[in-house]
């Protein structure tokens, strides 16, 4: 039973020992110090909340986040793949928190969702095999992030956040593909 995190849970920075975390954006600080736009009212705000709530589960409940806790079987020579997946999960957690903060700052309620129950069937698969599934998911995320950035043109800070996440996902895709060659 996964309980939904509260908005205050999502607003805490994802920094911990050994975690790869991108640098913070410049701007107005909220809770963990991340930049979020000033609270706004109206259609742009409602539309932005809807777009951000599409991105939140993609980041907070990604396959890499699931695998971080499931700990798939890994051969010693697959250490680079495992490490790349762990870094991806840490970055996605970081960005999920930033997206959650932005939703709260706009007056919305973050809706991260739950992990798909079907993923329990992949618990015994190898890290190397699952890296292929993660790269497929990352390609889908890139498409959604491009769409989200285009929809957030009225709110420059949020568009910049979507583009930052897009760049991060693209970088992780390249790293995981290189690690699996």
Buried (B, 14 or more C-beta within 10 A) or exposed (E): EEEBBEBEEBBEBBEEEEBEBBEBBEEEEBBBEBBBBEEBEEEBBBBBBEBBBBBBBBBBBBBBBBBBEBEBEBEEEBEEBBBBBBBBBBBBBBBBBBBBBBBBBBEBEBBBBEBEEEBEEBEEBBBBBBBEBBBEBBEEBBEBBEBBBEBBEBBEBBBBBBBBBBEBBBBBBEBBBEBBE
